[in-house]
């Protein structure tokens, strides 16, 4: 009985696929998803050649044969009758949650693969929704209404982002609409309530997988997922490791260039093995604070090209065209207090420089990105992977 039921199910899938191919004769060879909704039909081309694991996950769920899906989802199309539970006009529409609230899964999570060629660079991009990192993907997906570069796994310079860090958005693009952009637009414009959920359900009635050409016809989604998914996270970590080595080498070169560029500063130099470098522009006969004391610090922070991004000195802000009257009234242009020890809430390079200084000392300091704000940066001012330069003065011991 079970065998007969499965046979009948497979026959229905084949007939549905043949029917889809007949309805879309103009589609070029490839793998497609026909997404039939209560607002109309969208056709998405799936990039199975570039992100096979993520596509295999989607296809296997749609066809009801995902090897990791909970038993209750086996043998039936997963996405049929689910809703678009999160809709944001001029941004995206999101669906694929069996609970319809944004927290549901198909019973597993996986590490999605990725390609530098695939970006959230236009409307109609089909991408995985997740809870952060690359290994919290499940069944939920979204379709963009406008470019969403913040969601790309690679940054604007082609570097792999630190997806494992908080606040970093990394979503695997695995397809794009080739038909039905107007349907996506109509869904994004529906009236929504709390948590951007449509007041009237927009239902995914059915997702059919369309295979055109021999390569697409022989794409075995369950097999691809089982064989290739375990390799994805290791590949990601390998790329991250190589990128880190390259970035650190570039930072070391940048430090050497900075020291040469500042040869005219003839004060004492510290070229730390950590990667921090500092040149004393004034050394005083001031006292060396103890680890139990706090100090008052003035400083100015610059990018490597000399652009000022922050300072406690009003005259420096004015000179660089960055004076802000509101900050002045709020008391920002004055020294700030910090413990003179390793507990100081400063980036590592700044803290190291401070602990080499006495009261009254002034120094210019090079801080490599990994002793600064790291791969993540500090939005919206400091991009990830940015080396910084600070002018620092230890003004006094805090009373």
C-alpha positions as CSV (number, residue, x, y, z in Angstrom):
1,X,0.0,0.0,0.0
2,X,2.8,2.4,0.9
3,X,4.7,1.6,-2.2
4,X,1.6,2.2,-4.4
5,X,1.0,5.6,-2.7
6,X,4.7,6.6,-3.2
7,X,4.5,5.5,-6.9
8,X,1.3,7.6,-7.4
9,X,3.0,10.6,-5.7
10,X,6.0,10.3,-8.0
11,X,3.8,10.0,-11.1
12,X,1.9,13.2,-10.0
13,X,5.3,15.0,-9.7
14,X,6.4,13.9,-13.1
15,X,3.1,15.0,-14.7
16,X,3.2,18.3,-12.9
17,X,6.8,18.9,-14.1
18,X,5.9,18.0,-17.7
19,X,2.9,20.3,-17.5
20,X,5.1,23.2,-16.2
21,X,7.6,22.6,-19.1
22,X,4.8,22.8,-21.6
23,X,3.5,26.1,-20.1
24,X,6.9,27.7,-20.2
25,X,8.5,26.8,-23.6
26,X,10.5,30.0,-23.7
27,X,12.6,29.2,-20.6
28,X,16.2,28.4,-21.4
29,X,17.7,25.2,-20.0
30,X,17.9,25.3,-16.2
31,X,16.2,24.5,-12.9
32,X,13.2,26.6,-12.0
33,X,10.7,27.0,-9.2
34,X,7.1,27.9,-10.2
35,X,5.7,29.6,-7.1
36,X,2.0,29.8,-7.3
37,X,0.4,32.2,-4.8
38,X,-3.0,33.7,-4.1
39,X,-1.7,36.9,-5.7
40,X,-0.3,35.2,-8.9
41,X,2.6,33.1,-10.1
42,X,6.3,33.8,-10.0
43,X,9.0,31.8,-11.8
44,X,12.5,31.7,-10.2
45,X,15.6,30.4,-11.8
46,X,17.6,28.4,-9.3
47,X,21.4,28.6,-9.4
48,X,22.1,24.9,-8.8
49,X,25.5,25.2,-10.6
50,X,26.8,27.8,-8.1
51,X,25.1,27.0,-4.8
52,X,24.1,23.4,-5.2
53,X,23.5,22.7,-1.5
54,X,21.1,25.6,-0.9
55,X,19.2,24.8,-4.1
56,X,19.1,21.1,-3.2
57,X,17.6,22.0,0.2
58,X,14.8,24.1,-1.5
59,X,14.1,21.6,-4.2
60,X,14.0,18.6,-1.9
61,X,11.6,20.4,0.4
62,X,9.4,21.5,-2.5
63,X,9.2,17.9,-3.8
64,X,8.7,16.3,-0.4
65,X,11.9,14.2,-0.3
66,X,14.3,16.1,1.9
67,X,16.4,13.6,3.8
68,X,16.6,15.7,7.0
69,X,13.0,17.0,7.2
70,X,10.9,15.9,10.1
71,X,8.8,12.7,9.5
72,X,5.6,14.7,9.3
73,X,6.9,16.6,6.3
74,X,8.1,13.5,4.4
75,X,6.4,12.4,1.2
76,X,4.5,15.7,0.6
77,X,5.4,19.1,-0.8
78,X,6.6,21.2,2.2
79,X,5.8,24.7,0.9
80,X,2.3,24.1,-0.3
81,X,-0.3,26.1,1.7
82,X,2.3,28.0,3.7
83,X,2.0,31.8,3.9
84,X,4.2,34.8,3.3
85,X,4.4,35.7,7.0
86,X,6.6,38.8,6.7
87,X,6.1,41.4,4.1
88,X,7.9,44.8,3.9
89,X,7.2,47.1,1.1
90,X,10.3,48.4,-0.8
91,X,12.3,45.6,0.8
92,X,11.2,42.0,0.6
93,X,8.6,39.3,1.1
94,X,9.4,36.3,3.3
95,X,7.8,32.8,3.5
96,X,8.5,29.2,4.1
97,X,7.8,29.0,7.8
98,X,5.5,26.0,8.7
99,X,4.4,27.9,11.8
100,X,3.7,31.1,9.9
101,X,5.3,33.4,12.5
102,X,9.0,33.5,11.6
103,X,10.4,30.9,14.0
104,X,9.4,27.6,12.4
105,X,11.8,25.1,10.8
106,X,11.5,21.9,8.9
107,X,13.1,20.1,11.8
108,X,16.8,20.9,11.0
109,X,19.2,23.7,10.3
110,X,22.0,23.6,7.8
111,X,25.1,25.6,6.6
112,X,24.2,27.2,3.2
113,X,26.8,27.4,0.5
114,X,27.5,30.7,-1.2
115,X,29.0,32.3,-4.3
116,X,30.7,35.7,-4.8
117,X,28.9,35.9,-8.1
118,X,25.5,36.0,-6.5
119,X,24.4,39.2,-4.8
120,X,21.3,40.9,-3.6
121,X,21.8,43.5,-6.3
122,X,18.3,43.9,-7.8
123,X,14.6,43.2,-7.3
124,X,13.5,39.6,-7.5
125,X,16.5,38.0,-5.8
126,X,15.6,34.7,-4.0
127,X,17.6,34.2,-0.9
128,X,17.7,32.2,2.4
129,X,16.4,33.7,5.6
130,X,18.3,32.7,8.7
131,X,19.0,33.5,12.4
132,X,22.6,34.6,11.8
133,X,25.8,33.0,10.6
134,X,25.8,30.5,7.8
135,X,24.5,27.5,9.6
136,X,21.1,28.5,10.8
137,X,19.2,28.1,7.5
138,X,16.2,25.9,7.2
139,X,13.1,26.4,5.0
140,X,12.5,30.1,5.1
141,X,13.4,32.3,2.1
142,X,12.8,35.8,1.0
143,X,12.4,37.6,-2.4
144,X,13.8,41.1,-2.7
145,X,12.0,44.2,-4.0
146,X,15.1,46.3,-4.2
147,X,18.9,45.7,-3.8
148,X,20.0,44.6,-0.4
149,X,23.8,44.6,-0.3
150,X,23.9,44.4,3.5
151,X,22.7,40.8,3.1
152,X,25.6,39.7,0.8
153,X,28.1,37.2,2.2
154,X,30.9,39.1,0.5
155,X,31.5,42.8,1.1
156,X,31.9,45.5,-1.5
157,X,35.6,44.7,-1.8
158,X,35.0,41.0,-2.5
159,X,36.0,39.9,1.0
160,X,34.1,37.2,2.9
161,X,32.3,38.8,5.8
162,X,32.6,37.6,9.4
163,X,29.2,35.9,9.2
164,X,29.7,34.3,12.6
165,X,29.8,37.6,14.4
166,X,26.7,39.3,15.9
167,X,25.0,41.9,13.7
168,X,26.5,40.7,10.5
169,X,23.9,39.7,7.8
170,X,24.9,36.9,5.6
171,X,22.2,35.3,3.3
172,X,22.8,32.8,0.6
173,X,21.4,33.9,-2.8
174,X,20.2,30.8,-4.6
175,X,17.8,32.1,-7.4
176,X,16.1,35.1,-9.0
177,X,12.8,35.8,-10.5
178,X,12.6,35.6,-14.3
179,X,8.8,36.0,-14.4
180,X,6.4,37.5,-11.9
181,X,8.1,40.6,-10.5
182,X,4.8,42.3,-10.6
183,X,3.4,39.5,-8.3
184,X,6.2,40.1,-5.8
185,X,5.3,43.8,-5.9
186,X,1.6,43.1,-5.3
187,X,2.4,40.9,-2.3
188,X,4.8,43.5,-0.8
189,X,2.0,46.1,-1.0
190,X,-0.6,44.3,1.0
191,X,-1.8,45.8,4.3
192,X,0.2,44.4,7.2
193,X,-0.2,44.3,10.9
194,X,2.1,43.4,13.8
195,X,5.6,42.1,12.8
196,X,4.8,43.0,9.2
197,X,2.4,40.0,8.8
198,X,-0.3,40.5,6.1
199,X,-3.7,41.1,7.6
200,X,-5.1,38.8,4.9
201,X,-3.0,35.7,4.3
202,X,-1.0,35.6,1.1
203,X,-0.7,31.8,0.5
204,X,1.9,29.8,-1.4
205,X,-0.6,27.5,-3.0
206,X,2.1,25.3,-4.6
207,X,5.7,25.3,-5.6
208,X,6.5,23.2,-8.7
209,X,10.1,22.4,-9.7
210,X,10.7,22.8,-13.5
211,X,13.6,21.0,-15.0
212,X,14.7,21.9,-18.5
213,X,17.8,20.3,-20.2
214,X,19.7,17.2,-19.2
215,X,21.8,18.8,-16.4
216,X,18.7,20.0,-14.6
217,X,16.8,16.8,-15.1
218,X,19.6,14.8,-13.5
219,X,20.0,17.2,-10.5
220,X,19.3,14.8,-7.6
221,X,18.5,17.2,-4.8
222,X,18.4,14.7,-1.8
223,X,21.7,13.2,-2.9
224,X,23.4,16.5,-3.5
225,X,22.3,17.8,-0.1
226,X,23.5,14.7,1.8
227,X,26.9,14.5,0.1
228,X,27.8,18.2,-0.2
229,X,26.2,19.9,2.9
230,X,28.8,18.5,5.4
231,X,31.6,20.2,3.4
232,X,30.1,23.7,3.4
233,X,31.1,24.9,6.8
234,X,34.6,23.6,6.5
235,X,35.0,25.5,3.2
236,X,33.7,28.7,4.8
237,X,36.2,28.4,7.6
238,X,39.0,27.7,5.2
239,X,38.2,30.8,3.1
240,X,37.9,32.8,6.3
241,X,41.3,31.6,7.5
242,X,43.0,32.4,4.2
243,X,41.4,35.8,4.1
244,X,42.5,36.5,7.7
245,X,46.1,35.7,6.8
246,X,46.0,38.0,3.8
247,X,44.4,40.8,5.7
248,X,46.9,40.6,8.5
249,X,49.8,40.6,6.1
250,X,48.3,43.7,4.4
251,X,48.0,45.3,7.8
252,X,51.6,44.6,8.6
253,X,52.6,46.2,5.3
254,X,50.4,49.2,6.0
255,X,52.1,49.6,9.4
256,X,55.5,49.6,7.8
257,X,54.4,52.2,5.2
258,X,52.9,54.3,8.0
259,X,56.2,54.3,10.0
260,X,58.1,55.4,6.9
261,X,55.6,58.1,6.1
262,X,56.0,59.5,9.6
263,X,59.8,59.5,9.6
264,X,59.8,63.2,10.2
265,X,58.4,62.5,13.7
266,X,61.6,62.0,15.6
267,X,60.2,60.9,18.9
268,X,60.6,57.5,20.5
269,X,59.0,54.6,18.6
270,X,57.4,51.4,19.7
271,X,56.9,48.8,17.0
272,X,54.9,46.2,19.0
273,X,54.9,42.5,18.0
274,X,51.1,42.7,18.3
275,X,51.0,44.9,15.2
276,X,50.4,48.2,17.0
277,X,53.0,51.0,16.4
278,X,53.4,54.4,18.1
279,X,55.5,57.4,17.8
280,X,55.8,59.8,20.8
281,X,55.3,63.3,19.7
282,X,55.9,64.6,23.2
283,X,57.3,62.8,26.3
284,X,56.8,64.5,29.6
285,X,58.2,64.0,33.1
286,X,54.7,63.1,34.2
287,X,53.9,60.2,36.6
288,X,53.1,56.7,35.5
289,X,49.5,55.9,36.7
290,X,48.9,52.8,38.7
291,X,46.6,50.0,37.7
292,X,44.0,51.2,40.3
293,X,43.8,54.7,38.8
294,X,41.9,56.1,35.9
295,X,43.2,58.7,33.5
296,X,41.6,61.5,31.4
297,X,42.3,61.1,27.7
298,X,42.1,63.4,24.7
299,X,42.4,61.9,21.2
300,X,41.6,62.2,17.5
301,X,40.9,59.1,15.3
302,X,41.7,59.1,11.6
303,X,41.4,56.7,8.7
304,X,44.7,55.8,6.9
305,X,44.0,58.5,4.3
306,X,43.9,61.2,7.0
307,X,40.1,61.6,7.2
308,X,39.0,62.4,10.8
309,X,36.1,60.3,12.1
310,X,36.1,61.3,15.8
311,X,37.9,63.6,18.3
312,X,37.6,65.1,21.7
313,X,39.4,68.3,20.6
314,X,37.1,71.0,19.4
315,X,39.9,72.8,17.4
316,X,40.7,69.5,15.5
317,X,37.1,69.0,14.7
318,X,36.8,72.6,13.4
319,X,40.1,72.3,11.4
320,X,38.8,69.1,9.7
321,X,35.3,70.5,9.0
322,X,33.7,68.0,11.4
323,X,32.6,70.4,14.2
324,X,29.2,69.5,15.5
325,X,27.4,72.1,17.7
326,X,25.1,69.5,19.3
327,X,28.1,67.4,20.3
328,X,29.7,70.5,21.7
329,X,26.7,71.3,23.9
330,X,26.5,67.7,25.0
331,X,30.1,67.9,26.3
332,X,31.8,65.6,23.8
333,X,34.7,67.9,23.2
334,X,36.5,67.2,26.4
335,X,38.7,64.4,27.8
336,X,37.1,61.1,28.7
337,X,38.1,58.9,31.7
338,X,39.4,55.3,31.4
339,X,40.9,52.8,33.9
340,X,44.6,52.6,33.4
341,X,44.7,48.8,33.1
342,X,43.5,45.9,30.9
343,X,39.9,46.4,31.9
344,X,39.6,49.7,30.0
345,X,36.8,49.5,27.5
346,X,39.0,50.5,24.5
347,X,39.9,48.6,21.4
348,X,43.0,46.5,22.0
349,X,45.5,48.7,20.1
350,X,44.4,51.9,21.8
351,X,44.6,50.3,25.2
352,X,48.1,49.0,24.5
353,X,49.2,52.4,23.5
354,X,47.7,54.1,26.5
355,X,49.5,51.7,28.9
356,X,52.8,52.7,27.4
357,X,52.2,56.4,28.2
358,X,52.7,58.6,31.2
359,X,50.6,61.7,32.2
360,X,51.4,64.5,29.8
361,X,52.6,62.2,27.0
362,X,51.4,62.6,23.5
363,X,51.7,60.0,20.7
364,X,50.6,59.1,17.2
365,X,49.4,55.5,17.0
366,X,48.8,53.0,14.2
367,X,46.2,50.4,15.1
368,X,45.8,47.4,12.7
369,X,42.2,46.5,12.0
370,X,42.4,43.3,14.1
371,X,43.4,45.4,17.2
372,X,40.7,47.9,16.3
373,X,37.2,47.1,15.3
374,X,38.0,43.9,13.5
375,X,36.3,42.4,10.6
376,X,32.9,43.7,11.7
377,X,33.9,47.4,12.0
378,X,31.7,49.8,13.9
379,X,28.6,50.8,11.8
380,X,27.9,53.2,10.4
381,X,31.3,55.0,10.7
382,X,34.1,52.4,10.6
383,X,33.9,49.7,7.9
384,X,35.1,46.2,8.7
385,X,38.8,45.5,8.2
386,X,39.9,49.1,8.6
387,X,43.3,50.2,10.0
388,X,43.1,53.3,12.2
389,X,45.5,56.1,13.3
390,X,45.0,58.0,16.6
391,X,46.6,61.0,18.2
392,X,46.5,60.4,21.9
393,X,47.2,62.6,24.9
394,X,47.1,61.4,28.6
395,X,45.9,64.6,30.1
396,X,45.6,63.9,33.8
397,X,44.8,61.3,36.5
398,X,41.1,61.3,37.2
399,X,40.4,62.6,40.7
